[in-house]
Every structure is written in C-alpha cells, then in structure tokens.
C-alpha cells in the first residue's frame, strides 16, 4: 500500500513507504545543518528525558544565533546526524524530530532542484 504525499508547487510526489527500505539518505551525506527551534529543543529534550541545558550542551551546535543538531563524521566528507542509528537505519528521535526533518523532501530548495532530490531519496516520484 502506497502512502503518496503531494504538495502544491512541487513537481514530484513522495512515497513514505520508501523510508522503510532507505538507508537514511536524508540523514547521511555532506555536512549541513538541521535547525532546531526553541520549542523543538524543549520537545526533544523532554523526549530524551534530559534537562534542556544539558541537551543544548550535549547535542546542539550554535551557528550564529541559531542551533543545529550535531553531526558525526563517518569518513572523509561524509557525515551523519548524531540521532541516526547506523545499525538499525532509523532516527532515534523520530517522534520528536525537528520540523526540518518532518517536512523533507518538500523544502523550497527542491522546487527547482528535482534532479537533486531524486538522486537522494528513493521515495521521490517525479510528476513530469
């Protein structure tokens, strides 16, 4: 059974069932940022049963005036979100993941870069 999501303005759809077979392509790759808002920070800390300050000091990096989840370098120029379990191939904080993760692959960046997201995500179904 397919669970197809479409979003206005995008020339592709997304089959969420592909996540079960994917090896975390959206969580592994080039270094980047997974932005975390103040509310998301609180929600993730609560989910992990951690004090907010401890969560910030342990799992976030400050980039100017914002926070991003830390990542781990797994080999040269290849990084993984520290909350991605490389053995089980799943997110350890899935239920409390940031909105940036929840909205993938429907990011403004991919409106005009469909070829890029098709390479990254096996769940992309081009509509052209």
N, C-alpha and C positions, 0 to 999 in steps of 0.2 A: 504494500500500500504506500503510495507516494504522498508526501506532505509538501506540496508545492506552494511557495510563497512568492508573490509578485509585489512590486512596489512601483507606483507611478513615477515616471521619469527614467526608469532603468530599462535597458533593452535585454534584460535577462531575468530569469526566474531562479529560484533556489530550492533544491530538493533537500530538505533537512535530514532525510534518511541517509544521505551520503556521509554524514558526520560519523555514523557507526562504523564505516569502513575506512574513513580517512585516518591518516596517521598524525593529525594535528598540524596540517599545513599552515593554518592561520595562527598557530601559536609558536611555530618554529620558522626561523629564517634570518633575514638581515636584522640587525639591531634596529630598534624602534621604540615607540612609546605606547603604553596602554594607560591613558589618562584616567585618574580616579578623582572624582569629586569628593567634597567633604562628606556628603550624605552616603556615598558609596564606600568611602573609607570607614565610616561608622558601621555600615551594614556588614562589610567583610570582616572587620574586627570582631563584631558580635558573632558572626557565623563561625569564626575560628576560636571563639571564646577567649579573646585577647583584649587587653586594655588598649584603647585607641593609640595612646602614645607609644606603647610597645610595638603595635602594628606598624605605625609610621616609621619608627626607628629600625625595624627588622625587615620590612617588606617593600618599602617605598623609597624612591629616589626623588629628590627635589630638583626640578628643572625650572629655573627662574621662579615663577610664582605658582607653579603647579606641581602636582605629584603624579608619578608614573610607577606602575608595578616594576619591580626589579626583574632583570633577566639574567640568565646564566649562559656563558659562552660554552658551547659544547664542542666546537672545533673552530678553526680559523674562519671568521666572518659568518658563523652560524650560531644563532642564539635561540634560547627557548625561554618562554615565560616561566618564572620560578614556580608557578602554580600548575604547570602542566606536568602530569605524571608520564614520564617517558616509557615506563614499563606497561602501564595499563592503557596508555594512549587516550587520556581523558583529563579534563580540568578538575582540579581538586576543590575548587570553589565555585563550581558551575552554578549552583543555586543562588549564589551571591555575586556572580561575576559582574564587572562594570558594564555600563551601557554600551561602551565602545565594542565590547565582545558580543553583547546581545544583538547589536544591530548589524554585525558583519553578515553578509557581504554588501549590504546596502549603505555603503559610505559614498559621500559626494565624490570622492576621488575616483570611484569606479564608474561613474556615469559616463565618462568619456574614455575610460580605460578598460573596456570589457575584456580585451585580449589578456590583459594582466591578471584579472581575477579568474578567468577561465583556466589559466596555467596554474594558479594557486589552489583553486578549490574544485574538487571533483563534483560538487553539488550544483554547479552553475549550468543552467540550461539556457543558451542563447536564444533570443526570440527573433533574430533577424534571418 
